[in-house]
Amino acid sequence: MLSSIRPKKRVLFLYLLVPILIYVFSVFVPLLTALYYSFFEWKGGPKKTFNGLQNYIDLIKDQTFWHSFGNNMYLVAACIIGQIGLAFVFVLMINSRYTKLKGIHRTFGFFPSTVSAVSIGFIWTMIYDYKRGLINWFLELIGKGDSAKVWLNEPKLVMLLIAIPLIWQFIGYYMVIILSAISSIDQEIFEVSEIDGANSFQRAIYIVLPLIKNTLLVCVTLCIAGNMKAFDHIYVMTKGGPGTSSMVMAMYGYKISFDQQNMGYGSAISIGIFVLSLVVILGSQKLISFLSRDKEVA
């Protein structure tokens, strides 16, 4: 019966052909094009001058680029803790037998991730606003008006202030992923552990975490990939300022390519972002696998 309704390989190939072509055209073609242009001194237009590896030599020496990479790594660390960590805690709370209206919690938790990143950026810019922002309004309300600041002009705070909207927006996204993983765990395991006297913290650490390890690895990979190419929120909120305090790699590549019209060097920055993102993702996966294996051996 199954063989009669299973489509032929030729039909499957035709179904997959268009999505594969779209994927190749939208992902690999731009990447190869950027790689090609990165070997040229190109200001836009028809004239290009081949300069070999000079763009990459300049990139290695570019302090602003490495400062931007450091800001991306700050966002990665903050969002792994804030997005995935808080999502895990919230899922455990929602999954508790004492929690009511679980469907509503899931819906409202996921809602911010459906909003445009540009809209989120504008909303939080208004929250941080010096004259009309909620933070300064609250400080004045409690008699701390002297502590009011132009928050996004504080170089030491700006990366934290940018990370908060990112964390807030995508907690619900990771909640859905983790919730689906926890829902697949046999409930008898939790019942037996509860009979044996394990408390909620022990069940979370010694039962839930090992059983959803692969799902958490996927979440970490998605989080790193997303924050290594962060752009929208930062463009709306600070445009990389004050100075280069909130500059990230994608923003730097955008400014070099379009503000300075240096397309060749901007292409080299794009390839640098791709390579560094790949290194960080693979490194994090190896580290998590090593720590997991070491824990299992212990």
C-alpha positions as CSV (number, residue, x, y, z in Angstrom):
1,M,0.0,0.0,0.0
2,L,2.8,2.4,0.9
3,S,4.7,1.7,-2.3
4,S,1.6,2.6,-4.3
5,I,1.3,6.1,-2.8
6,R,5.0,6.8,-2.6
7,P,6.0,9.2,-5.4
8,K,8.7,8.2,-7.8
9,K,12.3,9.5,-7.4
10,R,11.9,11.7,-10.5
11,V,8.7,13.3,-9.0
12,L,10.5,13.9,-5.7
13,F,13.4,15.5,-7.6
14,L,11.1,17.8,-9.4
15,Y,9.4,18.8,-6.2
16,L,12.7,19.6,-4.5
17,L,14.4,21.2,-7.6
18,V,12.8,24.7,-7.2
19,P,13.5,25.1,-3.4
20,I,17.0,23.9,-3.9
21,L,17.6,26.3,-6.7
22,I,16.2,29.2,-4.6
23,Y,18.4,28.2,-1.7
24,V,21.5,28.0,-3.8
25,F,20.7,31.3,-5.5
26,S,20.0,33.1,-2.3
27,V,22.9,31.6,-0.2
28,F,25.8,30.3,-2.2
29,V,25.7,32.6,-5.2
30,P,26.0,35.8,-3.0
31,L,28.7,34.1,-0.9
32,L,30.8,33.2,-4.0
33,T,30.2,36.6,-5.5
34,A,31.4,38.3,-2.3
35,L,34.5,36.0,-2.3
36,Y,35.2,37.0,-5.9
37,Y,34.9,40.8,-5.2
38,S,37.0,40.6,-2.1
39,F,40.1,40.2,-4.2
40,F,39.5,43.6,-5.9
41,E,39.8,47.2,-5.0
42,W,36.3,48.2,-6.1
43,K,34.5,51.4,-5.4
44,G,31.4,50.4,-7.3
45,G,30.7,50.7,-11.0
46,P,32.5,48.9,-13.8
47,K,36.1,49.6,-12.8
48,K,37.8,47.1,-10.6
49,T,41.5,46.6,-9.8
50,F,42.7,43.2,-8.7
51,N,44.7,43.5,-5.5
52,G,45.0,39.9,-4.4
53,L,45.0,39.3,-0.7
54,Q,45.4,43.0,0.2
55,N,41.9,43.4,1.5
56,Y,42.3,40.4,3.8
57,I,45.7,41.7,5.1
58,D,44.0,45.0,5.8
59,L,41.2,43.2,7.5
60,I,43.5,41.3,9.9
61,K,45.1,44.7,10.9
62,D,41.7,46.5,11.2
63,Q,41.2,47.2,14.9
64,T,37.6,48.4,14.3
65,F,36.7,45.1,12.8
66,W,38.1,43.1,15.7
67,H,36.4,45.5,18.1
68,S,33.2,44.7,16.3
69,F,33.8,41.0,16.5
70,G,34.3,41.5,20.3
71,N,30.9,43.2,20.5
72,N,29.3,40.3,18.5
73,M,30.8,37.8,21.0
74,Y,29.4,39.9,23.9
75,L,25.9,39.6,22.3
76,V,26.5,35.8,21.8
77,A,27.4,35.3,25.4
78,A,24.6,37.6,26.7
79,C,22.0,35.9,24.5
80,I,23.0,32.4,25.2
81,I,22.5,33.1,28.9
82,G,19.5,35.4,28.5
83,Q,17.6,33.8,25.7
84,I,18.3,30.1,26.1
85,G,18.9,30.2,29.9
86,L,15.7,32.2,30.7
87,A,13.7,30.2,28.1
88,F,14.7,27.0,29.9
89,V,13.7,28.4,33.3
90,F,10.4,29.7,31.9
91,V,9.6,26.3,30.2
92,L,10.1,24.5,33.5
93,M,7.8,27.0,35.2
94,I,5.1,26.6,32.5
95,N,5.5,22.8,32.5
96,S,4.9,22.7,36.2
97,R,1.7,21.1,37.4
98,Y,0.9,24.2,39.4
99,T,0.8,26.5,36.4
100,K,-2.6,27.4,35.0
101,L,-3.5,28.6,31.5
102,K,-0.4,27.1,30.0
103,G,-1.6,27.8,26.4
104,I,-1.9,31.5,27.1
105,H,1.6,31.6,28.6
106,R,3.0,29.9,25.5
107,T,1.2,32.3,23.2
108,F,2.2,35.5,24.9
109,G,5.8,34.2,25.4
110,F,6.2,33.6,21.7
111,F,4.5,36.8,20.5
112,P,7.6,39.2,20.7
113,S,9.5,36.9,18.2
114,T,6.8,37.5,15.6
115,V,7.3,41.3,15.7
116,S,9.7,43.0,13.2
117,A,13.2,43.6,14.6
118,V,13.0,47.2,13.4
119,S,9.8,47.7,15.4
120,I,11.4,46.2,18.4
121,G,14.4,48.6,18.0
122,F,12.1,51.6,17.8
123,I,10.1,50.5,20.9
124,W,13.2,50.1,23.0
125,T,14.7,53.3,21.7
126,M,11.6,55.1,23.0
127,I,12.0,53.2,26.4
128,Y,15.6,54.5,26.6
129,D,14.7,58.0,25.4
130,Y,16.0,60.8,27.7
131,K,12.8,63.0,27.7
132,R,10.0,60.6,27.1
133,G,11.5,57.2,28.0
134,L,10.0,54.9,30.6
135,I,13.3,54.4,32.5
136,N,13.9,58.1,33.1
137,W,10.2,58.6,33.9
138,F,10.4,55.8,36.5
139,L,13.6,57.3,38.0
140,E,11.8,60.7,38.4
141,L,8.8,58.9,39.9
142,I,10.8,57.4,42.7
143,G,12.8,60.6,43.3
144,K,16.0,59.5,41.4
145,G,15.7,62.0,38.6
146,D,19.4,62.9,39.0
147,S,20.3,59.4,37.8
148,A,18.5,60.0,34.4
149,K,20.7,59.6,31.4
150,V,20.8,59.6,27.7
151,W,21.2,55.8,28.0
152,L,22.2,54.9,24.5
153,N,25.0,57.5,24.6
154,E,26.8,55.6,27.5
155,P,29.7,53.7,25.9
156,K,30.0,51.3,28.9
157,L,26.3,50.5,29.0
158,V,25.3,50.6,25.3
159,M,26.0,46.9,24.5
160,L,24.0,45.7,27.5
161,L,21.2,48.0,26.6
162,I,21.2,46.6,23.0
163,A,21.4,43.0,24.3
164,I,18.2,43.4,26.4
165,P,15.8,43.9,23.4
166,L,17.4,40.9,21.7
167,I,17.0,38.8,24.8
168,W,13.4,40.0,25.3
169,Q,12.4,39.3,21.7
170,F,13.7,35.8,21.3
171,I,13.1,34.1,24.7
172,G,9.7,32.9,23.4
173,Y,11.3,31.5,20.2
174,Y,13.6,29.2,22.3
175,M,10.8,28.5,24.7
176,V,8.8,26.8,21.9
177,I,11.8,24.7,20.9
178,I,12.7,23.6,24.4
179,L,9.1,23.0,25.3
180,S,8.7,20.6,22.4
181,A,11.8,18.7,23.5
182,I,10.6,18.4,27.1
183,S,7.1,17.4,26.0
184,S,8.7,14.3,24.3
185,I,10.2,13.1,27.6
186,D,8.2,10.2,29.1
187,Q,6.3,11.6,32.1
188,E,6.9,8.4,34.1
189,I,10.6,9.5,34.5
190,F,9.5,12.6,36.3
191,E,7.0,10.6,38.4
192,V,9.6,8.1,39.5
193,S,12.2,10.8,40.3
194,E,9.6,12.6,42.4
195,I,8.8,9.4,44.3
196,D,12.6,9.0,44.9
197,G,12.6,12.4,46.5
198,A,14.2,14.5,43.8
199,N,13.2,18.2,44.0
200,S,12.5,20.5,41.0
201,F,16.1,21.7,40.7
202,Q,17.5,18.2,40.8
203,R,15.0,17.0,38.1
204,A,15.9,20.0,35.9
205,I,19.7,19.4,36.2
206,Y,20.0,15.7,36.3
207,I,17.0,14.6,34.2
208,V,15.8,17.3,31.8
209,L,19.2,18.8,30.8
210,P,20.8,15.5,29.7
211,L,17.7,14.3,27.9
212,I,17.3,17.6,25.8
213,K,21.1,18.1,25.3
214,N,20.8,17.8,21.5
215,T,18.0,20.3,21.4
216,L,20.0,22.8,23.5
217,L,22.9,22.3,21.1
218,V,20.6,23.3,18.2
219,C,19.4,26.3,20.3
220,V,23.0,27.4,20.9
221,T,23.9,27.1,17.3
222,L,20.9,29.2,16.2
223,C,21.7,31.8,18.9
224,I,25.3,32.1,17.8
225,A,24.4,32.3,14.1
226,G,21.7,34.9,14.8
227,N,23.9,37.2,16.9
228,M,27.0,36.9,14.8
229,K,25.0,38.7,12.0
230,A,23.1,41.0,14.3
231,F,22.2,44.2,12.4
232,D,18.6,45.4,12.5
233,H,18.2,46.3,16.2
234,I,21.6,48.1,16.3
235,Y,21.0,50.0,13.1
236,V,17.7,51.4,14.5
237,M,18.9,52.1,18.0
238,T,22.5,53.4,17.7
239,K,23.9,52.8,14.2
240,G,27.0,51.5,15.9
241,G,27.5,54.5,18.2
242,P,28.5,56.3,20.3
243,G,31.7,56.2,18.3
244,T,32.2,52.4,17.7
245,S,31.0,51.3,21.1
246,S,28.1,49.3,19.7
247,M,29.6,48.5,16.3
248,V,29.1,44.9,15.2
249,M,30.6,43.2,12.2
250,A,27.5,43.4,9.9
251,M,27.1,47.1,10.7
252,Y,30.8,47.7,10.0
253,G,30.5,45.9,6.7
254,Y,27.4,47.9,5.8
255,K,29.1,51.2,6.5
256,I,32.3,50.3,4.6
257,S,30.4,49.0,1.6
258,F,27.6,51.7,1.3
259,D,28.7,54.7,3.3
260,Q,32.3,54.6,2.1
261,Q,31.5,52.9,-1.2
262,N,34.4,50.5,-0.7
263,M,32.7,47.3,-2.1
264,G,35.9,45.3,-2.3
265,Y,36.8,45.7,1.3
266,G,33.2,45.3,2.3
267,S,33.1,41.9,0.5
268,A,36.2,40.9,2.4
269,I,34.4,41.8,5.7
270,S,31.5,39.7,4.7
271,I,33.7,36.7,4.1
272,G,35.4,37.4,7.5
273,I,32.0,37.4,9.2
274,F,31.2,34.0,7.5
275,V,34.5,32.4,8.5
276,L,34.4,33.7,12.1
277,S,30.8,32.6,12.5
278,L,31.7,29.2,11.3
279,V,34.6,28.9,13.6
280,V,32.6,30.1,16.7
281,I,29.7,27.7,15.9
282,L,31.9,24.7,15.3
283,G,34.0,25.6,18.4
284,S,31.0,25.8,20.6
285,Q,29.6,22.5,19.3
286,K,33.0,20.8,20.0
287,L,33.2,22.4,23.5
288,I,29.6,21.3,24.4
289,S,30.2,17.8,23.1
290,F,33.5,17.5,25.0
291,L,31.9,18.8,28.3
292,S,29.0,16.4,27.9
293,R,31.3,13.4,27.2
294,D,33.5,14.4,30.1
295,K,30.5,14.6,32.4
296,E,29.2,11.2,31.2
297,V,32.6,9.6,31.9
298,A,32.7,11.2,35.4
